[in-house]
């Protein structure tokens, strides 16, 4: 079993008077992780909230009824807690009334769980996001040489726990199941989306544009839908942990694009499943975009697992000079260019460093990417 880095972070926060919220896409291992927490605490209980009897018992604001159902356990895991009606108020009652009880609640989508928790749990919770496996987590079972040997397969099939390390045909089968049966489940069920075909067509369009700036107006024309609808669907896909956005960086210099955005996928296997392209890298024309997406999402995982809270952007000018990724931490800028094979964009480097001389710059290639990830 691959040790999840966020586990030790969560364990350090247990029994400190806060409800622990664990978010993440479906099938990334939230249930496995929550059961590991239960196994390490003798006086604990795991509850699957998708089971009707558990859901019904927890849908009450009567503290005595809640206590009667939960029992005298020290640690309670509420898995898929978004299934419980008025979950925010229920967790608030448990937190306020039974402070000796540690509650861990998991949820597959932030718009299901998070939006209903924000107000009731203000100051009462700690929130964590579980991604698919990270490259640094793979080092728990392999050395860097062996992980490097897996790199092409990772760019093709991603890092979902049930996909990593499987033979190609099994990986493709699993990704097809996840992308067709689980990817939209929360959005379709809880947001009452009336046009699932539009959702799928939008995802396909976004999958073909990784590494490129995304125009809502262009997507609107391509899909025959209004810009506000496209914007809403993108926001839902973000909240379901399918995609994430990177905004453009600007201090309002004359040449800078100030309102651009790029969209990336949390997992490249899902992205490739959507466009049905699992070809080897030497047969693809999107390798640059795959590498850029891979580097940015792995950096995001590293930052989250290490509790590094940074601001991140890309940078572009109207005359097409671009820096792929920028981080700001404690007022310091770090700029990165992603090139799987060749050297960096020296014109962009010079232009960026001219305007931001205090920034550091690194070109991330297949040869040095571990320096970027750790």
PESULPE-V416546 format. One record per backbone hydrogen bond with DSSP energy under -0.5 kcal/mol. NH is the residue of the N-H (numbers start at 1). CO is the residue of the C=O. Records with the same first field share a line. If there is no record, write none. Layout:
# PESULPE-V416546
NH=CO  CO
This chain:
# PESULPE-V416546
3=1
7=4
8=4  5
9=5
10=6
11=7
12=8
13=9  10
14=10  11
16=13
19=124
20=103
21=19  126
22=20  105
23=21  128
24=107
25=130
28=25
33=29
34=30
35=31
36=32
37=33
38=34
39=35
40=36
41=37  38
42=40
44=42
45=75
47=77
49=47  79
51=48
54=51
55=51
56=52
57=53
58=54
59=55  56
60=58
63=61
66=62
67=63
68=64
69=65
70=66
71=67
74=43
75=43
76=102
77=45
78=76  104
79=47  77
81=78  106
83=80
84=81
87=84
90=86
91=87
92=88
93=89
94=90
95=91
96=92
97=93
98=94
101=98
102=74  100
103=101
104=76
105=20
106=78
107=22
110=239
111=239
112=109
113=109
114=110
115=110
116=113
117=114
118=114
121=117
122=119
124=121
125=121
126=19
128=21
130=23
131=129
133=159
138=134
139=135  136
140=137
141=138
142=138
147=143
148=144
149=145
150=146  147
151=148
154=150
155=151
156=152
157=153
158=154
163=160
164=160
166=163
171=167
172=168
173=169
174=170
175=171
176=172
177=173
178=174
179=175
180=176
181=177
182=177  178
183=178
185=182
186=182
188=184
189=185
190=186
191=186  187
193=187
198=195
199=195
200=196
201=197
202=198
203=199
204=200
205=201
206=202
207=203
208=204
209=206
210=207
212=209
214=261
216=214
219=215
220=216
221=217
222=218
223=219
224=220
225=220
230=226
231=227
232=228
233=229
234=230
235=231
236=232
237=233
238=234
239=235
240=236
241=238
242=237
243=237
244=264
246=262
248=260
249=314
256=253
257=316
258=256
262=246
263=212
264=244
266=242
271=267
272=268
273=269
274=270
275=271
276=273
277=272
283=280
284=281
290=286
291=287
292=288
293=289
294=290
295=291
296=292
297=293
298=294
299=295
300=296
301=297
302=298
303=299
304=300
305=301
306=302
307=304
308=303
309=307
310=308
311=328
313=326
314=247
315=323
317=321
318=255
320=317
323=315
325=336
326=313
327=334
328=311
329=332
332=329
334=327
335=360
336=325
337=362
339=337  364
346=344
349=345
350=346
351=347
352=348
353=349
354=350
355=351
356=352
359=356
360=333
362=335
364=337  362
365=363
366=340
369=365
371=368
372=368
373=369
374=370
